[in-house]
Every structure is written in C-alpha cells, then in structure tokens.
Amino acid sequence: MDLTIPGGMGGKEAIKHLLELDPQARAIVSSGYSNDPVMAEFRSYGFRGVVAKPYEIGELARALREVIESD
C-alpha cells in the first residue's frame, strides 16, 4: 500500500480499516518518504512488510515472499 495518496486514503488509514475487517490481513507499506515514522515502525501500524521507493522488482519480490511465508 502506498503510504501517501494525494486527495485520497493513504496506507496508514487503509490498513486500520482492513484489519478491522480481517485481523489476519497482510499488507506491505511503500513510500518515497523514508523518514516517515510508519516506514521505520511499520509493524506497529499493522503492516507486515516495507519497501522504500524507488524499488526494484527483486526488493518487492523479497518483501512479498517474507510476508507470505511469515506466520
């Protein structure tokens, strides 16, 4: 999920809603704002993974694999 969506619901708010619907939901946060506290403490906001922009496909694949394989 993108952390910041101009004029829309960003990842921080969206993950709260998703976890209310399904506490087992798994999401990865992504942003170009690497100094945002959500990026540093992503788990405390409900995300299971993080990928900083810009990223390469290998980085995204690694994050997806880690999230899918985690308990």
Backbone atoms as SQL, in Angstrom:
CREATE TABLE atoms (id INTEGER PRIMARY KEY, chain TEXT, resi INTEGER, resn TEXT, atom TEXT, x REAL, y REAL, z REAL);
INSERT INTO atoms VALUES
  (1, 'A', 1, 'MET', 'N', 0.836, -1.169, 0.000),
  (2, 'A', 1, 'MET', 'CA', 0.000, 0.000, 0.000),
  (3, 'A', 1, 'MET', 'C', 0.880, 1.230, 0.000),
  (4, 'A', 2, 'ASP', 'N', 0.502, 2.207, -0.779),
  (5, 'A', 2, 'ASP', 'CA', 1.233, 3.458, -0.783),
  (6, 'A', 2, 'ASP', 'C', 0.847, 4.239, 0.464),
  (7, 'A', 3, 'LEU', 'N', 1.830, 4.762, 1.143),
  (8, 'A', 3, 'LEU', 'CA', 1.597, 5.476, 2.386),
  (9, 'A', 3, 'LEU', 'C', 0.847, 6.781, 2.159),
  (10, 'A', 4, 'THR', 'N', 1.145, 7.467, 1.061),
  (11, 'A', 4, 'THR', 'CA', 0.548, 8.770, 0.792),
  (12, 'A', 4, 'THR', 'C', -0.179, 8.750, -0.547),
  (13, 'A', 5, 'ILE', 'N', -1.465, 9.090, -0.502),
  (14, 'A', 5, 'ILE', 'CA', -2.269, 9.204, -1.719),
  (15, 'A', 5, 'ILE', 'C', -2.840, 10.620, -1.735),
  (16, 'A', 6, 'PRO', 'N', -2.314, 11.504, -2.577),
  (17, 'A', 6, 'PRO', 'CA', -2.836, 12.872, -2.615),
  (18, 'A', 6, 'PRO', 'C', -4.350, 12.883, -2.867),
  (19, 'A', 7, 'GLY', 'N', -5.072, 13.507, -1.970),
  (20, 'A', 7, 'GLY', 'CA', -6.523, 13.622, -2.119),
  (21, 'A', 7, 'GLY', 'C', -7.281, 12.346, -1.812),
  (22, 'A', 8, 'GLY', 'N', -6.606, 11.325, -1.295),
  (23, 'A', 8, 'GLY', 'CA', -7.275, 10.058, -1.026),
  (24, 'A', 8, 'GLY', 'C', -6.825, 9.432, 0.278),
  (25, 'A', 9, 'MET', 'N', -7.287, 8.227, 0.511),
  (26, 'A', 9, 'MET', 'CA', -6.944, 7.498, 1.721),
  (27, 'A', 9, 'MET', 'C', -5.580, 6.838, 1.546),
  (28, 'A', 10, 'GLY', 'N', -4.651, 7.175, 2.409),
  (29, 'A', 10, 'GLY', 'CA', -3.326, 6.589, 2.363),
  (30, 'A', 10, 'GLY', 'C', -3.279, 5.256, 3.085),
  (31, 'A', 11, 'GLY', 'N', -2.142, 4.621, 3.025),
  (32, 'A', 11, 'GLY', 'CA', -1.971, 3.296, 3.598),
  (33, 'A', 11, 'GLY', 'C', -2.189, 3.224, 5.093),
  (34, 'A', 12, 'LYS', 'N', -1.783, 4.254, 5.833),
  (35, 'A', 12, 'LYS', 'CA', -1.926, 4.252, 7.286),
  (36, 'A', 12, 'LYS', 'C', -3.389, 4.129, 7.699),
  (37, 'A', 13, 'GLU', 'N', -4.245, 4.879, 7.031),
  (38, 'A', 13, 'GLU', 'CA', -5.682, 4.814, 7.332),
  (39, 'A', 13, 'GLU', 'C', -6.308, 3.540, 6.755),
  (40, 'A', 14, 'ALA', 'N', -5.893, 3.164, 5.554),
  (41, 'A', 14, 'ALA', 'CA', -6.470, 1.992, 4.898),
  (42, 'A', 14, 'ALA', 'C', -6.195, 0.705, 5.672),
  (43, 'A', 15, 'ILE', 'N', -4.980, 0.556, 6.217),
  (44, 'A', 15, 'ILE', 'CA', -4.665, -0.679, 6.937),
  (45, 'A', 15, 'ILE', 'C', -5.504, -0.798, 8.204),
  (46, 'A', 16, 'LYS', 'N', -5.827, 0.319, 8.838),
  (47, 'A', 16, 'LYS', 'CA', -6.693, 0.276, 10.023),
  (48, 'A', 16, 'LYS', 'C', -8.047, -0.314, 9.657),
  (49, 'A', 17, 'HIS', 'N', -8.611, 0.148, 8.551),
  (50, 'A', 17, 'HIS', 'CA', -9.913, -0.364, 8.099),
  (51, 'A', 17, 'HIS', 'C', -9.827, -1.844, 7.704),
  (52, 'A', 18, 'LEU', 'N', -8.778, -2.202, 6.976),
  (53, 'A', 18, 'LEU', 'CA', -8.619, -3.599, 6.556),
  (54, 'A', 18, 'LEU', 'C', -8.500, -4.543, 7.757),
  (55, 'A', 19, 'LEU', 'N', -7.728, -4.143, 8.754),
  (56, 'A', 19, 'LEU', 'CA', -7.537, -5.005, 9.925),
  (57, 'A', 19, 'LEU', 'C', -8.804, -5.116, 10.767),
  (58, 'A', 20, 'GLU', 'N', -9.673, -4.107, 10.701),
  (59, 'A', 20, 'GLU', 'CA', -10.979, -4.213, 11.365),
  (60, 'A', 20, 'GLU', 'C', -11.822, -5.278, 10.690),
  (61, 'A', 21, 'LEU', 'N', -11.747, -5.352, 9.376),
  (62, 'A', 21, 'LEU', 'CA', -12.498, -6.347, 8.616),
  (63, 'A', 21, 'LEU', 'C', -11.879, -7.732, 8.728),
  (64, 'A', 22, 'ASP', 'N', -10.550, -7.779, 8.704),
  (65, 'A', 22, 'ASP', 'CA', -9.832, -9.053, 8.759),
  (66, 'A', 22, 'ASP', 'C', -8.528, -8.870, 9.520),
  (67, 'A', 23, 'PRO', 'N', -8.518, -9.226, 10.798),
  (68, 'A', 23, 'PRO', 'CA', -7.305, -9.057, 11.605),
  (69, 'A', 23, 'PRO', 'C', -6.100, -9.844, 11.087),
  (70, 'A', 24, 'GLN', 'N', -6.311, -10.789, 10.195),
  (71, 'A', 24, 'GLN', 'CA', -5.216, -11.577, 9.627),
  (72, 'A', 24, 'GLN', 'C', -4.717, -11.010, 8.293),
  (73, 'A', 25, 'ALA', 'N', -5.256, -9.867, 7.873),
  (74, 'A', 25, 'ALA', 'CA', -4.840, -9.259, 6.603),
  (75, 'A', 25, 'ALA', 'C', -3.343, -8.976, 6.621),
  (76, 'A', 26, 'ARG', 'N', -2.715, -9.130, 5.479),
  (77, 'A', 26, 'ARG', 'CA', -1.278, -8.877, 5.343),
  (78, 'A', 26, 'ARG', 'C', -1.083, -7.788, 4.300),
  (79, 'A', 27, 'ALA', 'N', -0.328, -6.770, 4.669),
  (80, 'A', 27, 'ALA', 'CA', -0.082, -5.653, 3.752),
  (81, 'A', 27, 'ALA', 'C', 1.354, -5.180, 3.883),
  (82, 'A', 28, 'ILE', 'N', 1.854, -4.686, 2.775),
  (83, 'A', 28, 'ILE', 'CA', 3.194, -4.114, 2.713),
  (84, 'A', 28, 'ILE', 'C', 3.028, -2.625, 2.450),
  (85, 'A', 29, 'VAL', 'N', 3.728, -1.802, 3.214),
  (86, 'A', 29, 'VAL', 'CA', 3.679, -0.359, 3.022),
  (87, 'A', 29, 'VAL', 'C', 4.842, 0.069, 2.137),
  (88, 'A', 30, 'SER', 'N', 4.591, 1.075, 1.313),
  (89, 'A', 30, 'SER', 'CA', 5.625, 1.597, 0.435),
  (90, 'A', 30, 'SER', 'C', 5.508, 3.112, 0.381),
  (91, 'A', 31, 'SER', 'N', 6.653, 3.774, 0.346),
  (92, 'A', 31, 'SER', 'CA', 6.664, 5.228, 0.261),
  (93, 'A', 31, 'SER', 'C', 8.028, 5.714, -0.172),
  (94, 'A', 32, 'GLY', 'N', 8.052, 6.881, -0.760),
  (95, 'A', 32, 'GLY', 'CA', 9.297, 7.556, -1.076),
  (96, 'A', 32, 'GLY', 'C', 9.766, 8.417, 0.080),
  (97, 'A', 33, 'TYR', 'N', 8.915, 8.537, 1.101),
  (98, 'A', 33, 'TYR', 'CA', 9.252, 9.323, 2.294),
  (99, 'A', 33, 'TYR', 'C', 9.826, 8.386, 3.349),
  (100, 'A', 34, 'SER', 'N', 11.095, 8.055, 3.199),
  (101, 'A', 34, 'SER', 'CA', 11.713, 7.060, 4.076),
  (102, 'A', 34, 'SER', 'C', 11.848, 7.534, 5.514),
  (103, 'A', 35, 'ASN', 'N', 11.732, 8.838, 5.781),
  (104, 'A', 35, 'ASN', 'CA', 11.826, 9.339, 7.146),
  (105, 'A', 35, 'ASN', 'C', 10.485, 9.338, 7.872),
  (106, 'A', 36, 'ASP', 'N', 9.424, 8.881, 7.215),
  (107, 'A', 36, 'ASP', 'CA', 8.111, 8.799, 7.861),
  (108, 'A', 36, 'ASP', 'C', 8.149, 7.725, 8.932),
  (109, 'A', 37, 'PRO', 'N', 7.617, 7.996, 10.129),
  (110, 'A', 37, 'PRO', 'CA', 7.643, 7.016, 11.212),
  (111, 'A', 37, 'PRO', 'C', 6.981, 5.679, 10.851),
  (112, 'A', 38, 'VAL', 'N', 6.008, 5.697, 9.980),
  (113, 'A', 38, 'VAL', 'CA', 5.342, 4.454, 9.580),
  (114, 'A', 38, 'VAL', 'C', 6.332, 3.533, 8.880),
  (115, 'A', 39, 'MET', 'N', 7.237, 4.095, 8.101),
  (116, 'A', 39, 'MET', 'CA', 8.220, 3.280, 7.391),
  (117, 'A', 39, 'MET', 'C', 9.195, 2.625, 8.369),
  (118, 'A', 40, 'ALA', 'N', 9.559, 3.330, 9.409),
  (119, 'A', 40, 'ALA', 'CA', 10.509, 2.805, 10.388),
  (120, 'A', 40, 'ALA', 'C', 9.865, 1.811, 11.349),
  (121, 'A', 41, 'GLU', 'N', 8.619, 2.040, 11.684),
  (122, 'A', 41, 'GLU', 'CA', 7.909, 1.216, 12.678),
  (123, 'A', 41, 'GLU', 'C', 6.678, 0.564, 12.055),
  (124, 'A', 42, 'PHE', 'N', 6.831, 0.044, 10.845),
  (125, 'A', 42, 'PHE', 'CA', 5.684, -0.443, 10.070),
  (126, 'A', 42, 'PHE', 'C', 4.848, -1.487, 10.803),
  (127, 'A', 43, 'ARG', 'N', 5.475, -2.345, 11.570),
  (128, 'A', 43, 'ARG', 'CA', 4.719, -3.391, 12.274),
  (129, 'A', 43, 'ARG', 'C', 3.761, -2.807, 13.316),
  (130, 'A', 44, 'SER', 'N', 4.170, -1.745, 13.961),
  (131, 'A', 44, 'SER', 'CA', 3.303, -1.155, 14.985),
  (132, 'A', 44, 'SER', 'C', 2.080, -0.478, 14.372),
  (133, 'A', 45, 'TYR', 'N', 2.089, -0.276, 13.069),
  (134, 'A', 45, 'TYR', 'CA', 0.938, 0.289, 12.369),
  (135, 'A', 45, 'TYR', 'C', 0.090, -0.790, 11.697),
  (136, 'A', 46, 'GLY', 'N', 0.498, -2.039, 11.817),
  (137, 'A', 46, 'GLY', 'CA', -0.287, -3.136, 11.263),
  (138, 'A', 46, 'GLY', 'C', 0.220, -3.712, 9.957),
  (139, 'A', 47, 'PHE', 'N', 1.294, -3.153, 9.414),
  (140, 'A', 47, 'PHE', 'CA', 1.854, -3.680, 8.170),
  (141, 'A', 47, 'PHE', 'C', 2.765, -4.857, 8.474),
  (142, 'A', 48, 'ARG', 'N', 2.896, -5.745, 7.518),
  (143, 'A', 48, 'ARG', 'CA', 3.757, -6.924, 7.679),
  (144, 'A', 48, 'ARG', 'C', 5.091, -6.784, 6.966),
  (145, 'A', 49, 'GLY', 'N', 5.201, -5.786, 6.096),
  (146, 'A', 49, 'GLY', 'CA', 6.436, -5.578, 5.362),
  (147, 'A', 49, 'GLY', 'C', 6.562, -4.137, 4.914),
  (148, 'A', 50, 'VAL', 'N', 7.740, -3.788, 4.413),
  (149, 'A', 50, 'VAL', 'CA', 8.007, -2.423, 3.970),
  (150, 'A', 50, 'VAL', 'C', 8.934, -2.452, 2.760),
  (151, 'A', 51, 'VAL', 'N', 8.679, -1.564, 1.809),
  (152, 'A', 51, 'VAL', 'CA', 9.534, -1.396, 0.635),
  (153, 'A', 51, 'VAL', 'C', 9.616, 0.104, 0.362),
  (154, 'A', 52, 'ALA', 'N', 10.830, 0.635, 0.398),
  (155, 'A', 52, 'ALA', 'CA', 11.030, 2.063, 0.139),
  (156, 'A', 52, 'ALA', 'C', 11.112, 2.321, -1.363),
  (157, 'A', 53, 'LYS', 'N', 10.500, 3.413, -1.794),
  (158, 'A', 53, 'LYS', 'CA', 10.566, 3.827, -3.199),
  (159, 'A', 53, 'LYS', 'C', 11.812, 4.668, -3.410),
  (160, 'A', 54, 'PRO', 'N', 12.398, 4.639, -4.557),
  (161, 'A', 54, 'PRO', 'CA', 12.095, 3.706, -5.647),
  (162, 'A', 54, 'PRO', 'C', 12.675, 2.338, -5.319),
  (163, 'A', 55, 'TYR', 'N', 11.999, 1.311, -5.759),
  (164, 'A', 55, 'TYR', 'CA', 12.472, -0.048, -5.501),
  (165, 'A', 55, 'TYR', 'C', 12.536, -0.825, -6.802),
  (166, 'A', 56, 'GLU', 'N', 13.306, -1.874, -6.745),
  (167, 'A', 56, 'GLU', 'CA', 13.415, -2.767, -7.900),
  (168, 'A', 56, 'GLU', 'C', 12.544, -3.991, -7.653),
  (169, 'A', 57, 'ILE', 'N', 12.207, -4.685, -8.703),
  (170, 'A', 57, 'ILE', 'CA', 11.301, -5.831, -8.611),
  (171, 'A', 57, 'ILE', 'C', 11.824, -6.888, -7.634),
  (172, 'A', 58, 'GLY', 'N', 13.124, -7.048, -7.558),
  (173, 'A', 58, 'GLY', 'CA', 13.699, -8.020, -6.632),
  (174, 'A', 58, 'GLY', 'C', 13.412, -7.673, -5.179),
  (175, 'A', 59, 'GLU', 'N', 13.437, -6.388, -4.850),
  (176, 'A', 59, 'GLU', 'CA', 13.128, -5.947, -3.492),
  (177, 'A', 59, 'GLU', 'C', 11.669, -6.220, -3.155),
  (178, 'A', 60, 'LEU', 'N', 10.786, -5.938, -4.102),
  (179, 'A', 60, 'LEU', 'CA', 9.367, -6.201, -3.888),
  (180, 'A', 60, 'LEU', 'C', 9.120, -7.701, -3.761),
  (181, 'A', 61, 'ALA', 'N', 9.773, -8.490, -4.593),
  (182, 'A', 61, 'ALA', 'CA', 9.618, -9.945, -4.537),
  (183, 'A', 61, 'ALA', 'C', 10.066, -10.491, -3.182),
  (184, 'A', 62, 'ARG', 'N', 11.186, -9.974, -2.666),
  (185, 'A', 62, 'ARG', 'CA', 11.681, -10.407, -1.360),
  (186, 'A', 62, 'ARG', 'C', 10.666, -10.071, -0.266),
  (187, 'A', 63, 'ALA', 'N', 10.130, -8.845, -0.283),
  (188, 'A', 63, 'ALA', 'CA', 9.155, -8.436, 0.728),
  (189, 'A', 63, 'ALA', 'C', 7.890, -9.299, 0.641),
  (190, 'A', 64, 'LEU', 'N', 7.424, -9.552, -0.566),
  (191, 'A', 64, 'LEU', 'CA', 6.237, -10.398, -0.741),
  (192, 'A', 64, 'LEU', 'C', 6.479, -11.814, -0.205),
  (193, 'A', 65, 'ARG', 'N', 7.626, -12.369, -0.529),
  (194, 'A', 65, 'ARG', 'CA', 7.971, -13.704, -0.070),
  (195, 'A', 65, 'ARG', 'C', 7.995, -13.764, 1.468),
  (196, 'A', 66, 'GLU', 'N', 8.624, -12.773, 2.085),
  (197, 'A', 66, 'GLU', 'CA', 8.704, -12.732, 3.544),
  (198, 'A', 66, 'GLU', 'C', 7.324, -12.636, 4.183),
  (199, 'A', 67, 'VAL', 'N', 6.466, -11.820, 3.618),
  (200, 'A', 67, 'VAL', 'CA', 5.122, -11.642, 4.171),
  (201, 'A', 67, 'VAL', 'C', 4.284, -12.899, 3.981),
  (202, 'A', 68, 'ILE', 'N', 4.371, -13.500, 2.815),
  (203, 'A', 68, 'ILE', 'CA', 3.590, -14.711, 2.535),
  (204, 'A', 68, 'ILE', 'C', 4.037, -15.864, 3.415),
  (205, 'A', 69, 'GLU', 'N', 5.339, -15.983, 3.648),
  (206, 'A', 69, 'GLU', 'CA', 5.870, -17.103, 4.410),
  (207, 'A', 69, 'GLU', 'C', 5.839, -16.886, 5.927),
  (208, 'A', 70, 'SER', 'N', 5.534, -15.655, 6.365),
  (209, 'A', 70, 'SER', 'CA', 5.521, -15.374, 7.809),
  (210, 'A', 70, 'SER', 'C', 4.257, -15.937, 8.465),
  (211, 'A', 71, 'ASP', 'N', 4.372, -16.182, 9.738),
  (212, 'A', 71, 'ASP', 'CA', 3.207, -16.670, 10.487),
  (213, 'A', 71, 'ASP', 'C', 2.499, -15.537, 11.168);
